């Protein structure tokens, strides 16, 4: 705890010094104390690759290994040792689980602790998933407040298709550079992202740990008028001439950094876009609630809802994302329909079935029940 207190003080000073500009010298915050703290958090059940050394062996030699890791990090000579990928099933879907050597697991946890405070200052309150102190209950509460008391009746229920497998590495790195000015940290990020990419798709020197920097052409939102123009466009780059399958993409399931990186990606692609470019164009008020790759948008005007729903497909496509057509739709909440499973009047979100009903006094309120499916 003492190590984290010291880290927070140093980081707060950096954030105050660079409230808008990219923050430099972040790797300097990673010291032996922080690595020992992260090591204590790696339990026996943590997925660890055994082809390098076991967790038990690491503990036996930690007094030598950890100082060496810090030295390599500061000299820019630390490179990921590799990752073991194994197929598994998560929520009835086939996934690939990543097993990292102890050193990589440790370093990723440390980098995550360093980066989280920077992005917590940036993330919007309606972004709920994978954030300390926020749970599914916060998402339910926000929806209840907005719809019951805000009167929002036109709803876009959206679910991103294969989101974690679709995150574009080049665009993600450009987003990271907006707040990180530390070549050592950025280089590590590129290396860790490349771990999950098949060798024929990679743009790096195989396992020599030297990745080429790929460009996304950070989204310059210029030209056009209205909501459709706000879908934005990216500057054409060499990467744009590749097919989606050829471009490095995807976040590894099991990586300590993946939840944070997924939120960073959607912060720029979706949250910030909706808040700063879409909402000012609306004829009436609107809201958004996002939990990881599932999100709800609510509107008081039907024309606003239709316009945004149409634009949403274009916006997501520019960042290699798409909606799951079977789980995404626009609807009008109607208290008369009640809790009947009618797609045009109800919606599912976070394994709950939402519907509008009336109290005995005639007030319309949002209710939900656990989705039986």
Secondary structure, DSSP 8 states (H G I E B T S, - for coil): -HHHHHHHHHHHHHHHHTSSS-EE-GGGG--HHHHHHHHHT--TTS-B-SSS--HHHHHHTHHHHHHHHHHHHHHT------EEEEEEEETTEEEEEEEE-HHHHHHHHHHHHHHHHHHHTTS-TTB-TT-TT--HHHHHHHHHIIIIIH---EEEEEEBTTGGGT-BHHHHHHHHHTTEE-HHHHHHHHHHHHTTS-GGG--B-GGGS-B--------B--SS-HHHHTT-B----GGGGS-TTTS-B---BT-TTHHHHHHHHHIIIIIHHIIIIIGGG-SS-EEEEEETTEEEEEESSHHHHHHHHHHHHHHHHTTT--B-TTT-EEEE--TTTTTS--TTT-EEETTEEEEEEE-TTS-EEEEEEE---
